[in-house]
Amino acid sequence: KLIYDYIDFINNNFANEHFIKIKYKRKKYKIINIASFLLYHKLKPQKESYQNEFLEIYILINDYIKLSYETNNLINLNINSINRITNEHNVLTIELEKKQIPKNKKLKIKEDFINLKLPEEFKLIETHKELYLHGMEQKNCVYTRRREIEDGLSAIYSLNYEGGVYTLEIFKRKNKFAIKEIKAKYNEFANKEVINFVEKSLKAV
């Protein structure tokens, strides 16, 4: 019920807005959450394939909003399809890539992830430059995850499996490591074989 009350509040206060911009850092996360809920509620995935991937879609929406903030662009609240938000997300990713590559300083990664012993197919991304260049190579916006990494919430790995390269985000839940997100190049979904390989590897540690 609380979720529906929250959606009603958002609709009542933001339904007539077409674009919003995050101006104040103090309110950044609140606005990101509000805009994410609003866009997800507007999209209402109907296709069965989309319904099965609702978390992936919410992450896509959240990434689009963070990219808008990172590139100082307005958040478009008129988006009404998965394809449209994917396209806008990709445009902003390219815009972000045009910025100067960050210095090669170390990311502040939580010890739990640093000490995680995984097979050779997994490479922990340890610097800002590595994270940025990996995103450029994979055509995604993984560099926007650096704050989650430095807050100790997750870690990013480059996974090389059967000739394919994947962007893997791992988090820890109830003392167990799990997949938060895994994507192939261009934000394509990883197939079941790849997911099974990662899950099996995480269970073995």
C-alpha positions as CSV (number, residue, x, y, z in Angstrom):
1,K,0.0,0.0,0.0
2,L,2.9,2.4,0.8
3,I,4.2,2.0,-2.8
4,Y,0.8,2.9,-4.3
5,D,0.5,5.9,-1.9
6,Y,3.9,7.0,-3.0
7,I,3.0,6.7,-6.7
8,D,-0.2,8.7,-6.0
9,F,1.9,11.4,-4.4
10,I,4.2,11.5,-7.3
11,N,1.4,11.7,-9.9
12,N,-0.4,14.4,-7.9
13,N,2.7,16.6,-7.7
14,F,4.6,15.8,-10.9
15,A,2.0,14.7,-13.4
16,N,2.0,18.0,-15.3
17,E,5.8,18.3,-15.4
18,H,7.5,17.4,-18.7
19,F,11.1,18.0,-17.7
20,I,12.9,18.4,-14.4
21,K,16.5,19.2,-13.5
22,I,18.5,18.2,-10.4
23,K,19.9,21.5,-9.1
24,Y,20.6,20.8,-5.5
25,K,23.0,18.1,-4.5
26,R,21.3,17.7,-1.1
27,K,18.1,16.7,-2.8
28,K,19.7,14.7,-5.5
29,Y,18.8,11.2,-4.3
30,K,15.3,12.1,-3.4
31,I,14.7,13.5,-6.9
32,I,16.3,10.5,-8.6
33,N,14.0,8.2,-6.6
34,I,10.9,10.2,-7.4
35,A,11.7,10.5,-11.1
36,S,12.6,6.7,-11.3
37,F,9.2,5.8,-9.7
38,L,7.3,8.1,-12.0
39,L,8.9,6.9,-15.2
40,Y,8.6,3.3,-14.2
41,H,4.9,3.8,-13.4
42,K,4.4,5.5,-16.7
43,L,6.1,2.8,-18.7
44,K,4.2,-0.1,-17.1
45,P,5.9,-2.9,-19.0
46,Q,3.3,-5.0,-20.6
47,K,5.3,-7.5,-22.7
48,E,6.0,-10.7,-20.8
49,S,9.7,-10.4,-21.6
50,Y,9.8,-6.9,-20.1
51,Q,7.8,-8.0,-17.0
52,N,10.3,-10.8,-16.4
53,E,13.1,-8.2,-16.5
54,F,11.4,-5.4,-14.4
55,L,14.4,-4.9,-12.2
56,E,16.6,-4.5,-15.3
57,I,14.2,-1.9,-16.6
58,Y,14.2,0.0,-13.3
59,I,18.0,0.0,-13.3
60,L,17.9,1.4,-16.9
61,I,15.6,4.2,-15.8
62,N,17.7,4.9,-12.7
63,D,20.9,5.0,-14.9
64,Y,19.2,7.4,-17.4
65,I,18.3,9.8,-14.6
66,K,21.8,9.6,-13.1
67,L,23.3,10.3,-16.6
68,S,21.0,13.3,-16.9
69,Y,22.5,14.6,-13.7
70,E,26.1,13.8,-14.6
71,T,25.7,15.6,-18.0
72,N,23.7,18.5,-16.6
73,N,20.7,17.7,-18.8
74,L,17.0,17.8,-18.1
75,I,15.2,14.6,-17.1
76,N,12.6,13.9,-19.7
77,L,9.4,12.8,-17.9
78,N,7.5,12.3,-21.2
79,I,9.2,9.0,-22.1
80,N,6.6,6.4,-22.7
81,S,8.5,3.3,-24.1
82,I,11.4,1.1,-23.3
83,N,13.0,1.8,-26.7
84,R,12.8,5.6,-26.2
85,I,14.4,5.5,-22.8
86,T,17.1,3.2,-24.1
87,N,17.9,5.6,-26.9
88,E,18.0,8.6,-24.6
89,H,20.2,6.6,-22.2
90,N,22.6,5.8,-25.0
91,V,22.8,9.4,-26.3
92,L,23.7,10.6,-22.7
93,T,26.2,7.8,-22.4
94,I,28.0,9.1,-25.5
95,E,27.9,12.6,-24.2
96,L,29.4,11.5,-20.9
97,E,32.2,9.7,-22.8
98,K,33.2,13.0,-24.4
99,K,34.3,14.3,-21.0
100,Q,37.9,14.0,-20.0
101,I,39.0,10.6,-19.0
102,P,39.5,10.6,-15.2
103,K,42.9,10.3,-13.5
104,N,44.0,6.7,-12.9
105,K,43.4,6.8,-9.1
106,K,42.2,3.9,-7.1
107,L,38.5,3.3,-6.4
108,K,37.7,2.8,-2.7
109,I,36.5,-0.7,-2.9
110,K,35.2,-2.6,0.2
111,E,37.6,-5.2,1.5
112,D,34.9,-7.9,1.0
113,F,35.1,-7.5,-2.7
114,I,38.9,-7.1,-2.8
115,N,39.3,-10.4,-1.0
116,L,36.8,-12.3,-3.1
117,K,38.6,-15.1,-4.9
118,L,36.9,-15.7,-8.3
119,P,38.1,-17.7,-11.4
120,E,40.4,-16.0,-14.0
121,E,37.4,-15.0,-16.1
122,F,36.6,-12.3,-13.6
123,K,38.6,-9.1,-13.4
124,L,37.9,-6.6,-10.6
125,I,37.9,-3.1,-11.9
126,E,40.0,-1.1,-9.4
127,T,40.6,2.4,-10.8
128,H,38.5,5.3,-12.0
129,K,40.2,5.1,-15.4
130,E,39.6,1.4,-15.8
131,L,35.9,1.8,-14.9
132,Y,35.5,4.7,-17.4
133,L,37.3,2.9,-20.3
134,H,35.4,-0.3,-19.6
135,G,32.2,1.7,-20.0
136,M,33.4,3.2,-23.3
137,E,34.4,-0.2,-24.6
138,Q,31.1,-1.9,-23.6
139,K,29.0,1.1,-24.6
140,N,27.3,1.5,-21.2
141,C,27.3,4.0,-18.4
142,V,29.0,1.8,-15.7
143,Y,31.1,4.8,-14.7
144,T,28.0,6.3,-13.0
145,R,28.3,3.4,-10.5
146,R,31.5,4.7,-8.9
147,R,29.6,6.2,-6.0
148,E,27.9,2.9,-5.2
149,I,31.4,1.2,-5.3
150,E,33.0,3.8,-3.0
151,D,30.0,3.5,-0.6
152,G,30.8,-0.2,-0.3
153,L,27.5,-1.3,-1.8
154,S,28.9,-3.2,-4.8
155,A,31.9,-3.9,-7.1
156,I,32.3,-4.0,-10.8
157,Y,34.0,-6.8,-12.7
158,S,34.9,-7.3,-16.3
159,L,33.8,-10.9,-17.2
160,N,35.4,-12.6,-20.1
161,Y,33.4,-15.8,-20.9
162,E,33.4,-17.9,-24.0
163,G,34.8,-15.0,-26.1
164,G,32.3,-12.4,-24.9
165,V,32.9,-9.5,-22.5
166,Y,30.3,-8.6,-19.9
167,T,29.9,-5.9,-17.3
168,L,29.2,-7.6,-14.0
169,E,28.0,-5.8,-10.8
170,I,28.2,-7.9,-7.6
171,F,26.8,-7.0,-4.2
172,K,26.6,-8.8,-0.8
173,R,23.3,-9.9,0.7
174,K,23.0,-11.8,3.9
175,N,26.7,-12.7,3.9
176,K,26.5,-14.1,0.4
177,F,27.6,-12.5,-2.9
178,A,25.1,-12.2,-5.7
179,I,24.6,-10.6,-9.1
180,K,23.1,-7.2,-9.1
181,E,23.4,-6.7,-12.8
182,I,25.1,-8.4,-15.7
183,K,25.1,-7.0,-19.3
184,A,26.8,-7.7,-22.6
185,K,28.0,-4.9,-24.9
186,Y,25.4,-2.2,-25.7
187,N,23.5,-3.1,-22.5
188,E,22.3,-6.4,-24.1
189,F,21.0,-9.0,-21.6
190,A,23.4,-11.8,-20.7
191,N,22.2,-15.3,-21.7
192,K,21.3,-18.0,-19.1
193,E,24.6,-19.9,-19.6
194,V,26.6,-16.8,-18.6
195,I,24.4,-16.1,-15.6
196,N,24.6,-19.7,-14.4
197,F,28.4,-19.6,-14.7
198,V,28.5,-16.5,-12.5
199,E,26.1,-17.8,-10.0
200,K,28.0,-21.1,-9.7
201,S,31.3,-19.2,-9.3
202,L,29.8,-17.0,-6.5
203,K,28.4,-19.9,-4.6
204,A,31.8,-21.6,-4.6
205,V,33.6,-18.7,-2.7
